[in-house]
C-alpha cells in the first residue's frame, strides 16, 4: 500500500562536556511506513532529551566556600543593656587620701572583734565589716569624705541610666570594708532592696582577683549554646573587670557578681556600698 522509502535512523549520545546532545545517524536504510512513525517519535524524544540535559547554572566550589549572608540591609540592635560605671575616684569632688583610707581599713579590721567573729562564723575568708559596723562615716572622717565623693559618682551614673526618681534621691544605705587574704573569695551574689551598688578599691596588689560580672539573663538561657571564646565583649556571659587602686565601679544592684580566688600574696582591700531610692 505504501511505497518503500529511505529514512535515516538516528542515534543520540550525551555530550561529555554536559552542555547538550550530540546526534548522529546511521547509514540510510530502506524502510516501510511504520518506520516513518518510529522516526517521528525518535525526533520528539531528541527534543525532550535536549531540553532535560540543557546546562545548569552552578556556583563553583571555590566560590561556595566564601559565600556569606549579606547583612548590609539588616538592622541589629542591642536591647536592655547593662551599664557599668568606671571612673577614678578623684575625677569628682575633693580627692580622698588613699594612704589614709588603707590605714583606716586595716585599723578597723584589727579592732572590730564583732566583725572578725561574724566573718569566721559565716565562712567569709579575711574580714568584712558588713554585719558589724553600720556607721563608718560617723566614726571615721576619711569615710565621711569618701561618701561625699561617692554621692557625686552615683549621681552621674543615675543620669546616664535615665532614672525618673520622681522628686526623690538615691541615698547611701550602707558602706563596709572587705579584706581578702591570699586564697580568699567572695561567692556570687546580688544586693537586694538597693538600686545602685559599687566598690572602690583601696589595695590591689599584683595577682589580686578581678571583679567577675555575670549576664543577668543566664538563668533564662536554658537551651542556648555557649558563646565563642573570642566573642565580642557585649556578647559574653561573664565579664572580668580588673580595677586599679583609686577606681570606683558602679552597677545596678540586681547584677550578679563575685570575687574569684585572690592569687596575690598580699591582701586585697576594697570598700563596698549600696544606695537606695528614698
C-alpha positions as CSV (number, residue, x, y, z in Angstrom):
1,X,0.0,0.0,0.0
2,X,2.8,2.4,0.9
3,X,5.9,2.6,-1.2
4,X,9.1,1.9,0.4
5,X,11.2,5.0,1.3
6,X,14.6,5.7,2.7
7,X,14.7,7.0,6.3
8,X,17.6,7.9,8.4
9,X,17.9,6.0,11.7
10,X,19.1,8.5,14.4
11,X,21.2,7.7,17.4
12,X,21.9,10.1,20.4
13,X,24.8,10.4,22.8
14,X,25.4,12.7,25.7
15,X,28.0,15.5,25.1
16,X,30.9,14.7,27.5
17,X,31.0,18.5,28.4
18,X,27.5,18.2,29.7
19,X,26.1,21.1,27.7
20,X,23.9,19.5,25.1
21,X,23.2,16.5,22.9
22,X,25.4,15.1,20.1
23,X,23.4,13.4,17.4
24,X,24.4,11.3,14.5
25,X,22.8,8.9,12.1
26,X,23.5,5.5,10.7
27,X,23.5,4.7,7.0
28,X,20.2,5.1,5.2
29,X,18.1,2.0,5.2
30,X,15.2,1.0,3.1
31,X,12.1,1.1,5.4
32,X,8.4,0.9,5.4
33,X,5.7,3.3,6.6
34,X,5.9,2.1,10.3
35,X,9.5,3.3,10.3
36,X,8.3,6.8,9.5
37,X,6.2,6.8,12.6
38,X,9.1,5.5,14.6
39,X,11.3,8.3,13.2
40,X,8.7,10.9,14.3
41,X,8.8,9.6,17.9
42,X,12.6,9.5,17.9
43,X,12.7,13.1,16.8
44,X,10.4,14.1,19.6
45,X,12.4,12.2,22.1
46,X,15.5,14.0,20.9
47,X,13.9,17.3,21.7
48,X,12.9,16.2,25.2
49,X,16.3,14.9,26.0
50,X,18.0,18.0,24.7
51,X,15.7,20.1,27.0
52,X,16.4,18.0,30.1
53,X,20.1,18.0,29.6
54,X,20.5,21.7,29.0
55,X,23.3,23.2,31.1
56,X,22.5,24.4,34.6
57,X,24.0,27.4,36.3
58,X,26.0,26.3,39.3
59,X,28.2,28.1,41.8
60,X,31.9,27.0,41.6
61,X,33.1,25.2,44.7
62,X,35.7,27.8,45.4
63,X,33.1,30.5,45.4
64,X,30.8,28.5,47.7
65,X,33.5,28.5,50.4
66,X,33.5,32.3,50.5
67,X,29.7,32.6,50.3
68,X,28.4,34.8,53.2
69,X,25.0,36.1,54.2
70,X,24.7,39.7,53.3
71,X,23.6,41.6,56.4
72,X,24.1,45.1,54.9
73,X,20.4,45.6,54.8
74,X,19.7,44.0,58.3
75,X,19.1,46.1,61.4
76,X,20.6,44.6,64.6
77,X,20.3,46.4,67.8
78,X,21.4,45.9,71.4
79,X,18.4,46.0,73.7
80,X,18.0,46.1,77.5
81,X,21.6,47.0,78.1
82,X,23.5,46.5,81.3
83,X,25.5,49.6,82.3
84,X,28.8,49.5,84.2
85,X,30.2,52.8,85.5
86,X,34.0,53.0,86.0
87,X,36.0,56.1,86.9
88,X,38.8,57.3,89.1
89,X,37.5,58.3,92.4
90,X,39.5,61.6,92.1
91,X,37.6,62.7,88.9
92,X,34.8,64.2,91.0
93,X,34.8,66.1,94.3
94,X,37.6,66.5,96.8
95,X,40.4,63.9,96.5
96,X,40.4,61.2,99.1
97,X,43.7,60.3,100.7
98,X,44.3,56.7,99.5
99,X,47.0,56.0,102.1
100,X,44.8,57.2,105.0
101,X,41.9,55.2,103.7
102,X,44.0,52.0,103.6
103,X,45.4,52.6,107.1
104,X,41.9,53.2,108.4
105,X,40.6,49.9,106.8
106,X,43.4,47.9,108.4
107,X,43.0,49.6,111.8
108,X,39.2,49.0,111.9
109,X,39.7,45.3,110.9
110,X,42.1,44.8,113.8
111,X,39.8,46.4,116.3
112,X,36.4,45.1,115.1
113,X,36.1,41.8,117.1
114,X,32.4,41.5,116.2
115,X,33.3,41.7,112.5
116,X,36.0,39.1,112.9
117,X,33.6,36.8,114.7
118,X,30.9,37.2,112.1
119,X,33.4,36.6,109.2
120,X,34.6,33.4,110.8
121,X,31.1,32.1,111.7
122,X,29.8,32.8,108.1
123,X,32.8,31.3,106.3
124,X,34.0,34.6,105.0
125,X,37.8,34.5,104.4
126,X,39.6,37.5,105.8
127,X,37.4,40.3,107.2
128,X,34.3,42.3,106.4
129,X,32.6,45.0,108.5
130,X,29.3,44.3,106.6
131,X,27.4,42.9,109.7
132,X,29.2,44.8,112.5
133,X,29.7,48.5,111.7
134,X,26.9,50.5,110.1
135,X,28.3,53.9,110.9
136,X,31.7,54.1,109.3
137,X,31.2,57.7,108.0
138,X,30.3,58.9,111.5
139,X,33.2,57.1,113.2
140,X,36.0,58.0,110.8
141,X,36.3,61.3,108.9
142,X,38.0,59.7,105.9
143,X,34.9,57.7,105.3
144,X,32.7,60.8,105.5
145,X,34.9,62.4,102.8
146,X,34.6,59.2,100.8
147,X,30.8,59.2,100.9
148,X,30.7,62.8,99.6
149,X,32.7,61.8,96.6
150,X,30.7,58.6,96.0
151,X,27.5,60.7,96.1
152,X,28.8,62.6,93.0
153,X,29.7,59.5,91.1
154,X,26.3,57.8,91.8
155,X,24.5,61.0,90.7
156,X,26.5,60.9,87.4
157,X,25.6,57.2,86.9
158,X,21.9,57.8,87.7
159,X,21.9,60.5,85.0
160,X,23.3,58.0,82.5
161,X,20.7,55.4,83.5
162,X,17.9,57.9,82.8
163,X,16.1,57.1,86.0
164,X,12.9,59.0,86.8
165,X,13.3,59.5,90.6
166,X,10.0,61.3,90.9
167,X,11.5,64.1,93.0
168,X,13.3,61.7,95.3
169,X,17.1,60.9,95.5
170,X,19.3,58.0,95.9
171,X,20.9,57.9,99.4
172,X,23.7,55.8,100.9
173,X,22.2,52.8,102.6
174,X,25.3,51.1,103.9
175,X,29.1,51.0,103.4
176,X,31.5,48.4,104.5
177,X,35.1,47.2,104.3
178,X,36.3,44.0,102.6
179,X,39.8,42.4,103.2
180,X,40.6,39.3,101.3
181,X,43.8,37.4,102.0
182,X,45.6,35.1,99.6
183,X,43.2,32.3,98.6
184,X,40.1,34.3,99.7
185,X,37.0,34.5,97.5
186,X,33.6,36.2,97.7
187,X,30.8,34.0,96.2
188,X,28.4,35.1,93.5
189,X,25.6,37.4,94.9
190,X,23.3,40.3,94.3
191,X,22.3,43.2,96.6
192,X,18.5,43.1,97.1
193,X,16.5,46.1,98.2
194,X,19.1,48.5,96.7
195,X,19.2,50.4,93.4
196,X,22.9,51.1,92.9
197,X,25.8,49.1,94.3
198,X,29.5,49.6,93.9
199,X,33.0,49.3,95.2
200,X,36.1,51.5,95.4
201,X,39.5,49.8,95.5
202,X,42.0,50.6,98.3
203,X,44.7,47.9,97.7
204,X,45.1,45.8,94.6
205,X,48.4,44.0,94.7
206,X,49.7,42.1,91.7
207,X,47.7,38.9,91.3
208,X,44.7,40.3,93.1
209,X,41.5,38.9,91.7
210,X,39.3,40.9,89.3
211,X,35.6,41.5,89.7
212,X,33.5,39.0,87.8
213,X,30.2,40.1,86.4
214,X,27.5,37.7,85.1
215,X,25.0,38.2,82.4
216,X,21.7,38.7,84.3
217,X,19.8,36.6,81.7
218,X,21.9,33.4,82.4
219,X,19.0,31.7,84.2
220,X,16.8,32.1,81.1
221,X,19.3,30.6,78.6
222,X,18.2,27.0,79.1
223,X,18.8,25.9,75.5
224,X,21.3,28.4,74.4
225,X,24.8,27.2,73.2
226,X,27.9,28.6,74.7
227,X,29.4,31.8,73.3
228,X,32.6,31.7,71.3
229,X,35.8,32.2,73.2
230,X,36.6,35.3,71.1
231,X,33.0,36.7,71.2
232,X,32.6,40.4,71.4
233,X,32.7,41.8,74.9
234,X,29.0,42.7,74.9
235,X,28.1,39.2,73.8
236,X,30.0,37.3,76.6
237,X,28.2,35.7,79.5
238,X,30.9,36.7,82.0
239,X,33.0,39.8,82.2
240,X,36.1,40.3,84.3
241,X,37.0,43.8,85.3
242,X,40.4,44.4,86.8
243,X,40.2,47.7,88.7
244,X,43.1,49.8,89.9
245,X,43.7,51.4,93.2
246,X,41.5,54.5,93.4
247,X,38.9,53.3,90.9
248,X,35.2,53.2,91.6
249,X,32.9,50.8,89.9
250,X,29.1,51.2,90.0
251,X,26.3,48.8,88.7
252,X,22.6,48.3,89.2
253,X,22.1,46.2,92.4
254,X,20.4,43.2,90.6
255,X,23.6,42.5,88.6
256,X,25.1,39.2,89.9
257,X,28.8,39.5,90.7
258,X,31.6,37.7,92.6
259,X,35.3,38.0,93.5
260,X,37.3,35.0,92.3
261,X,40.3,33.5,94.2
262,X,42.8,36.0,95.3
263,X,46.1,34.7,93.9
264,X,48.2,37.5,95.4
265,X,50.4,37.0,98.5
266,X,49.1,40.3,99.8
267,X,45.6,41.4,101.0
268,X,43.0,42.7,98.6
269,X,41.3,45.7,100.2
270,X,38.1,47.4,99.0
271,X,35.1,49.4,100.3
272,X,31.7,48.4,99.0
273,X,28.4,50.3,99.3
274,X,24.7,50.4,98.4
275,X,22.4,53.3,97.5
276,X,18.6,53.1,98.0
277,X,15.8,55.1,96.5
278,X,14.5,57.4,99.2
